[in-house]
Amino acid sequence: MTEFIHKSVLLNECIEGLSIKPDGIYVDGTLGGGGHSSEILKRLTTGRLIGIDRDMDAIRAATKKLLTVCPGKEENFTLLHGNFHDAKSLLSEIGIEKVDGVLLDLGVSSYQLDARERGFSYHDDAPLDMRMDASQPFSAKDIVNTWDEKDLSRIFRDYGEENWAVQIAHVITDRRKLSPIETTSQLVHIIDAAIPKKFRAKDNSHPARRTFQALRIAVNDELEPLTPAINDFVDLLNPQGRICVIAFHSLEDRLVKNAYQTLFNPCTCPKQFPVCVCGKKPLVKIITRKPIVSGEEELKENPRARSATLRIAERI
């Protein structure tokens, strides 16, 4: 079993962005290995940290880290197995109705990418899995072997922004007639056959990168619940509470940006109206007009931080 090691991205920027109060309640909705959470917990006295993750490996690794890094603070944190999309109900179950800060570090963790048996990486030969929650019955193998060609093409296009979506979907449905597609290497060979070499991306990126991203997003339902989840978290925030969201590709970042903008300007009046009559008031102020990105020092230590963007908003 791969050790759960995940280098937290934009760590200092997130901690500064949360503007932590020692007696506040903070939610790390994507707990991972506990890197961000441990830094939040260090700053709490009578406050409380709630960590949420759908991956039980993450819960176990974060528990160990928090107990090691913050000894004597066992009463200050609670870790929950679940999805941050369901945070309102998860928090309600433990008696929490309001919080002072929220952190979401979206996407797949370094551990999940590096754990060969999880099937996230196109560099290894492994079962075609990609589940963030290993107890979930639905995997990438199910999508690849049961979804029709049109639906496969749609997710490759919409979730992977893959120009060769139609061709890849066609080759997949053709090949699976012969035998099930069960491993990552089988899928990589199929993608390789579907994309003519002269049309490969000029940035030397792996030809399977976009398709694997699309499958991962579809398996874990990462995009569609994101905007409602941000709305729920903002509803949970106390005045001056902050939400920090790290995205790792343009699809995520666009959703975060648009969600913040709608919360900042929720007016639904027609544009031709000279004044607002709907009465909807701003719920947040946007702290980061442009997203925060990693500096050169962090990029040297962690090249996977290159695509990370952090956006912060504050509850009015």
C-alpha positions as CSV (number, residue, x, y, z in Angstrom):
1,M,0.0,0.0,0.0
2,T,1.4,3.4,-1.0
3,E,2.0,5.7,2.0
4,F,-0.4,8.7,2.1
5,I,1.9,11.6,1.3
6,H,0.4,14.7,-0.2
7,K,2.2,18.1,-0.5
8,S,-0.3,20.8,0.3
9,V,-0.6,23.4,-2.4
10,L,-0.7,27.1,-1.7
11,L,-0.5,26.3,2.0
12,N,0.6,29.7,3.3
13,E,-1.8,31.5,1.0
14,C,-4.7,29.5,2.2
15,I,-3.9,29.9,5.9
16,E,-3.5,33.7,5.4
17,G,-6.7,33.8,3.3
18,L,-8.8,32.1,6.0
19,S,-7.9,34.8,8.5
20,I,-8.1,32.2,11.3
21,K,-9.6,33.1,14.7
22,P,-8.3,31.0,17.6
23,D,-11.8,30.3,18.8
24,G,-13.4,29.8,15.4
25,I,-14.9,26.7,13.7
26,Y,-13.2,25.7,10.4
27,V,-14.0,23.1,7.8
28,D,-11.5,21.4,5.6
29,G,-13.8,19.8,3.1
30,T,-11.0,18.0,1.3
31,L,-9.0,16.7,4.1
32,G,-6.4,14.6,2.2
33,G,-3.3,13.9,4.2
34,G,-4.1,16.7,6.7
35,G,-1.5,19.3,5.5
36,H,-3.9,22.3,5.4
37,S,-5.8,21.0,8.4
38,S,-2.7,20.7,10.6
39,E,-1.8,24.3,10.0
40,I,-5.4,25.4,10.8
41,L,-5.4,23.3,14.0
42,K,-2.1,24.8,15.1
43,R,-3.7,28.2,15.2
44,L,-6.8,27.1,17.2
45,T,-7.1,27.4,21.0
46,T,-10.7,26.8,21.9
47,G,-11.8,26.6,18.3
48,R,-12.7,23.5,16.3
49,L,-11.6,21.9,13.0
50,I,-13.9,19.7,11.0
51,G,-12.2,17.6,8.3
52,I,-14.2,15.8,5.6
53,D,-13.0,13.3,3.0
54,R,-14.6,10.6,0.9
55,D,-11.3,8.5,1.0
56,M,-10.9,6.5,4.2
57,D,-7.1,6.3,3.5
58,A,-7.1,10.1,3.8
59,I,-9.1,10.0,7.1
60,R,-6.6,7.5,8.6
61,A,-3.5,9.4,7.4
62,A,-4.9,12.8,8.5
63,T,-5.8,11.5,12.0
64,K,-2.2,10.3,12.4
65,K,-0.8,13.6,11.2
66,L,-3.0,15.8,13.4
67,L,-2.3,13.7,16.5
68,T,1.5,13.9,15.7
69,V,1.7,17.6,14.7
70,C,-0.8,19.0,17.2
71,P,-0.5,16.8,20.4
72,G,-3.0,17.6,23.1
73,K,-5.6,18.9,20.6
74,E,-7.6,15.7,20.2
75,E,-10.8,17.5,21.4
76,N,-10.3,20.3,18.9
77,F,-10.9,18.3,15.7
78,T,-13.5,15.9,14.2
79,L,-12.9,14.0,11.0
80,L,-15.9,12.8,8.9
81,H,-16.1,10.2,6.1
82,G,-18.2,11.8,3.4
83,N,-18.4,14.2,0.5
84,F,-18.1,18.0,1.0
85,H,-21.1,18.3,-1.3
86,D,-23.1,17.0,1.6
87,A,-21.4,19.2,4.2
88,K,-24.6,20.9,5.4
89,S,-26.1,17.6,6.5
90,L,-22.8,16.2,7.8
91,L,-22.2,19.3,10.0
92,S,-25.8,19.3,11.2
93,E,-25.5,15.7,12.4
94,I,-22.7,16.8,14.8
95,G,-24.6,19.9,15.9
96,I,-22.8,22.6,13.8
97,E,-24.9,25.2,12.1
98,K,-22.4,28.0,11.5
99,V,-18.6,28.1,10.7
100,D,-15.9,30.7,10.4
101,G,-14.0,29.4,7.5
102,V,-14.0,26.8,4.7
103,L,-11.2,25.3,2.7
104,L,-11.6,23.2,-0.5
105,D,-8.6,21.7,-2.3
106,L,-10.3,20.2,-5.4
107,G,-9.2,17.5,-7.6
108,V,-7.1,14.3,-7.0
109,S,-4.4,14.1,-4.3
110,S,-0.8,13.2,-5.0
111,Y,-1.3,10.0,-3.0
112,Q,-4.2,8.9,-5.2
113,L,-2.2,9.6,-8.3
114,D,0.8,7.7,-7.0
115,A,-1.1,4.8,-5.5
116,R,-0.9,2.5,-8.5
117,E,-3.8,0.3,-7.3
118,R,-6.2,3.3,-7.4
119,G,-6.0,3.5,-11.2
120,F,-5.8,7.3,-11.5
121,S,-2.5,7.4,-13.4
122,Y,-2.0,6.8,-17.1
123,H,1.7,6.1,-16.4
124,D,1.1,2.8,-14.7
125,D,-0.7,-0.5,-15.6
126,A,-3.4,-0.9,-13.0
127,P,-7.1,-1.7,-12.6
128,L,-9.3,0.9,-14.3
129,D,-10.7,2.4,-11.1
130,M,-10.4,6.1,-10.3
131,R,-12.8,6.1,-7.3
132,M,-11.9,8.7,-4.6
133,D,-14.2,6.7,-2.3
134,A,-13.2,3.1,-2.6
135,S,-16.5,1.9,-1.1
136,Q,-18.4,3.4,-4.0
137,P,-19.5,0.6,-6.4
138,F,-19.2,2.7,-9.6
139,S,-15.8,2.9,-11.2
140,A,-14.1,4.1,-14.4
141,K,-14.3,0.5,-15.7
142,D,-18.1,0.7,-15.6
143,I,-18.1,3.9,-17.6
144,V,-15.7,2.7,-20.2
145,N,-17.5,-0.7,-20.7
146,T,-21.2,0.3,-20.3
147,W,-21.8,3.9,-21.4
148,D,-22.8,4.4,-25.0
149,E,-20.6,6.1,-27.5
150,K,-22.4,9.4,-27.4
151,D,-22.2,9.7,-23.6
152,L,-18.5,8.8,-23.7
153,S,-17.8,11.4,-26.3
154,R,-19.7,14.0,-24.3
155,I,-17.7,13.5,-21.1
156,F,-14.4,13.4,-22.9
157,R,-15.4,16.7,-24.6
158,D,-17.0,18.5,-21.7
159,Y,-14.9,17.2,-18.8
160,G,-11.6,16.7,-20.6
161,E,-11.8,19.4,-23.3
162,E,-10.5,16.7,-25.6
163,N,-10.6,17.6,-29.3
164,W,-10.5,13.9,-30.3
165,A,-13.5,12.9,-28.0
166,V,-15.6,11.4,-30.8
167,Q,-12.7,9.3,-32.2
168,I,-11.7,8.0,-28.7
169,A,-15.3,7.1,-27.8
170,H,-15.6,5.2,-31.1
171,V,-12.5,3.2,-30.7
172,I,-13.4,2.4,-27.1
173,T,-16.8,1.0,-28.1
174,D,-15.3,-0.9,-31.0
175,R,-12.6,-2.5,-28.8
176,R,-14.8,-3.5,-25.9
177,K,-16.9,-5.7,-28.3
178,L,-13.9,-8.0,-28.4
179,S,-13.2,-8.1,-24.6
180,P,-13.8,-5.8,-21.6
181,I,-11.4,-2.9,-21.0
182,E,-10.1,-3.5,-17.5
183,T,-6.8,-1.8,-17.1
184,T,-5.3,1.7,-17.4
185,S,-2.7,0.5,-19.9
186,Q,-5.4,-1.0,-22.2
187,L,-7.2,2.4,-22.2
188,V,-3.9,4.3,-22.9
189,H,-3.3,2.0,-25.9
190,I,-6.8,2.7,-27.2
191,I,-6.4,6.5,-26.8
192,D,-3.0,6.2,-28.5
193,A,-4.6,4.5,-31.5
194,A,-7.4,7.0,-31.7
195,I,-5.3,10.2,-31.9
196,P,-3.1,10.5,-35.0
197,K,0.5,11.3,-34.0
198,K,0.7,14.4,-36.2
199,F,-2.2,16.0,-34.4
200,R,-0.8,15.4,-30.8
201,A,-0.7,18.3,-28.4
202,K,2.4,20.5,-29.1
203,D,3.1,20.9,-25.3
204,N,4.4,17.3,-25.0
205,S,1.5,16.4,-22.7
206,H,0.5,12.8,-22.5
207,P,-2.2,11.9,-25.1
208,A,-4.3,10.2,-22.4
209,R,-4.2,13.1,-19.9
210,R,-7.5,14.7,-21.0
211,T,-9.5,11.4,-21.2
212,F,-8.3,10.3,-17.8
213,Q,-9.2,13.6,-16.3
214,A,-12.7,13.3,-17.9
215,L,-13.2,9.8,-16.5
216,R,-12.0,10.8,-13.0
217,I,-14.5,13.7,-13.0
218,A,-17.3,11.6,-14.2
219,V,-16.6,8.7,-11.7
220,N,-16.5,11.1,-8.7
221,D,-19.1,13.6,-9.9
222,E,-16.7,16.4,-9.3
223,L,-18.2,19.3,-11.2
224,E,-22.0,19.5,-11.2
225,P,-22.4,19.6,-7.3
226,L,-19.6,22.1,-6.9
227,T,-21.7,25.3,-7.3
228,P,-24.4,24.2,-5.0
229,A,-21.7,23.1,-2.5
230,I,-20.1,26.6,-2.6
231,N,-23.6,28.1,-2.0
232,D,-24.2,25.8,1.0
233,F,-20.8,26.7,2.5
234,V,-21.4,30.4,2.1
235,D,-24.8,29.9,3.8
236,L,-23.0,28.2,6.7
237,L,-20.4,31.1,7.1
238,N,-20.7,33.6,9.9
239,P,-20.2,37.2,8.9
240,Q,-16.6,37.8,7.9
241,G,-16.1,34.1,7.6
242,R,-14.1,33.1,4.5
243,I,-14.2,30.4,1.9
244,C,-10.9,29.4,0.1
245,V,-11.1,27.2,-3.0
246,I,-8.2,25.7,-4.9
247,A,-8.9,24.5,-8.4
248,F,-6.6,22.6,-10.7
249,H,-8.1,23.0,-14.2
250,S,-10.1,25.6,-16.0
251,L,-13.4,23.8,-15.7
252,E,-13.2,23.9,-11.9
253,D,-11.8,27.4,-11.7
254,R,-14.6,28.8,-14.0
255,L,-17.3,27.3,-11.7
256,V,-15.7,28.8,-8.6
257,K,-15.3,32.2,-10.2
258,N,-18.9,32.2,-11.5
259,A,-20.2,31.0,-8.1
260,Y,-18.5,33.8,-6.3
261,Q,-19.6,36.4,-8.8
262,T,-23.3,35.3,-8.5
263,L,-23.0,35.5,-4.7
264,F,-21.5,38.9,-5.0
265,N,-24.1,40.1,-7.4
266,P,-27.3,38.0,-7.0
267,C,-29.6,40.6,-8.6
268,T,-32.0,38.9,-11.1
269,C,-33.5,42.1,-12.5
270,P,-33.5,42.5,-16.3
271,K,-30.5,44.5,-17.4
272,Q,-32.7,47.3,-18.8
273,F,-34.1,48.1,-15.3
274,P,-32.5,51.4,-14.1
275,V,-32.5,50.2,-10.5
276,C,-32.7,46.8,-8.7
277,V,-36.2,45.8,-7.6
278,C,-35.6,42.1,-6.8
279,G,-34.2,43.0,-3.5
280,K,-31.4,40.4,-3.5
281,K,-28.3,41.7,-1.7
282,P,-24.7,40.6,-2.1
283,L,-23.8,37.7,0.2
284,V,-20.0,37.9,-0.2
285,K,-17.2,40.2,-1.1
286,I,-14.6,38.8,-3.4
287,I,-11.1,39.0,-1.8
288,T,-9.2,37.7,-4.9
289,R,-10.2,39.6,-8.1
290,K,-7.6,37.5,-9.8
291,P,-6.7,34.0,-8.6
292,I,-3.6,33.4,-6.5
293,V,-1.1,31.0,-8.1
294,S,2.0,29.3,-6.9
295,G,5.3,31.1,-6.8
296,E,8.5,29.9,-8.3
297,E,9.8,28.4,-5.1
298,E,6.8,26.3,-4.6
299,L,6.8,25.2,-8.2
300,K,10.4,24.0,-7.8
301,E,9.4,21.9,-4.8
302,N,6.1,20.7,-6.2
303,P,5.6,20.8,-10.0
304,R,2.0,19.6,-9.6
305,A,1.2,23.0,-8.1
306,R,1.6,24.6,-11.6
307,S,-2.1,24.5,-12.5
308,A,-3.4,25.4,-9.0
309,T,-5.5,28.6,-8.6
310,L,-6.8,29.9,-5.3
311,R,-9.9,32.1,-5.0
312,I,-11.2,33.6,-1.7
313,A,-14.5,35.2,-0.8
314,E,-15.8,36.6,2.5
315,R,-19.3,36.4,3.9
316,I,-20.9,39.8,4.3
